[in-house]
Amino acid sequence: MTTAIVNATVIDGTGRDPITRGAVVIENEHITAVGAGVEPPRDAEIIDAAGATVMPGMIDCHVHLFGKVAGIMDRQRLPTSLQVLHGAKNALRTLDSGFTSVRDAGGSPQGLKMAIAEGLIPGPRMRIAVTHFSQTGGHGDSTMPSGAKLSGPTGGGVEWPDNIVDGVDQVRLGVREALRAGADFIKFSATGGVLSPTDDPTHTAFDTEEIATFVFEARAKGKTCMSHAQGTEGIRNAVFGGVESIEHCIYPDDETLAEMKKRGTFMVPTLVAPVWVLRYAERAPDSLHPESIRKAMDVADAHKIAVTRAIDAGVRIAFGTDQGVGPHGRNAEELGLLVEAGMTPMQAIVAATKTASECVHMANEVGTLEPGKLADLLLVDGNPLDDVTMLMNRDKLLMIMQGGRQHKNALEVESRAATSA
């Protein structure tokens, strides 16, 4: 099947200037032509964009499809089977909001990724970390003073290996179990965090030998590491230890930002995450641990400043939200926050397309509108370069296409074959 989207403003995701009155031709799953003056094949179904903008499907490098911070204190009462169904619903909400690919940073099992890939349920293409490694008492250890654990499914056998590891030997075993469970990335916390009950974002976790073991074991299977890292020393340890992607990155020093630029290390800011913690604190303060609310207030301003410094330093910024902290389907709010931090609307879109595809190791498949890439694309009613926040409005998403399949289409399709007959 061949489809041609014509009369469109084309933002191809590379950062190049938009193409006016452009066309995108799709044959089956792949893009075959992009540009101005492209003549659609005679047998193509024609979609007249009428000046709307076509752009790549967006990619979120940090989500938790099994996550739901609102009501976190009650999470332990939910059966795993129910969490699986919630995860499927969250996947659909994410796709409905224009995100055709995601990297799940801990919680989602291989089965959810496979179900989407096989077409059993709708959702974004997935890369997964499976679990989120923490030292005892670190960010990722959800053991409360009472002994209750507030985490989602973990320590649940082959699909969810235990995430608490201490020392090189346990790190090595944990990574191997996560890889066996289907992990595409290995995620660990190099610092404390906001939502964990017994640490602080400035606390340093895992020593350099343990970090080296994470990185070595991942590389031995052709994988890389992503690290939750918020405090200065932990960010530094992760970057100099060879971690590819730094999540949150709230208190980096100048030397580490320079090293990130030199190495091509990604920063995944997730600016929207503490925003949602504070919103929940206002709406339902009893739903969160009081210390989490305090910590979110403490880091909010520093987080924005750090992203601006990283942009100015030339660090590669890859789009990520930490959704699961905030509600699924609201991912595009991060775009406006990136612009507030100093990006242009085009730079923010590139962060959510081309750069994000590189961060999640999918650049050969998605992220830009180029011949040979999978036809993951959006048709937007308006120009997001004028106001990038319009991408938050689902009604503005006239079409969501994934692998050439129209997940959503509010426009008429003209069949040339039927017209010529």
ZIVENHU-V865874 format. One line per field, one symbol per residue. ss: DSSP state (H for helix, E for strand, - for the rest). psi: psi as a letter, one per 30 degrees, with the letter a starting at -180 (. if undefined). Layout:
# ZIVENHU-V865874
ss = ???
psi = ???
This chain:
# ZIVENHU-V865874
ss = -EEEEEEEEEE-------EEEEEEEEE--EEEEEEE--------EEEE----EEEE-EEEEEE--------HHHHHH--HHHHHHHHHHHHHHHHH--EEEEEE-----HHHHHHHH-------EEEE---EEE--------E-----E--------------E--HHHHHHHHHHHHHH----EEEEE-E------------E---HHHHHHHHHHHHH---EEEEEE--HHHHHHHHH----EEEE-----HHHHHHHHHH--EEE--HHHHHHHHHHHHH-HHH--HHHHHHHHHHHHHHHHHHHHHHHH--EE-----E---------HHHHHHHH----HHHHHHH--HHHHHH--------------E--EEEE-------HHHHH-HHHEEEEEE--EEEEE----EEHHHHH-
psi = kkkkjlhlkjjfffflklkkhllkkkjcflkfkkakgkjklegkkkjjfhflkkllklkjfjljfgkjejgffgeffkkeeeeeeeeeeeeeeeefggjfkljkgkekleeeeeeeefgelkllkkkkfeljkllkgajfjgklfffkkglajlghaeeilkfjkkleeeeeeeeeeeeeggkflkkljflaaefkfgalffkkkkleeeeeeeeeeeefggllkkkjjeleeeeeeeeffgkekjkdiehkleeeeeeeeefgkkkjehefefeeeeeeeeeiffflkeeeeeeeeefeeeeeeeeeeeeefgkjkkklfgkeelkkfgeffeeeeeeefflleeeeeeegdeeeeeeghgffeafljkkflkijlkjkiajffejfffffjfffjekjkjhfkjekjglkkkjeeeef.
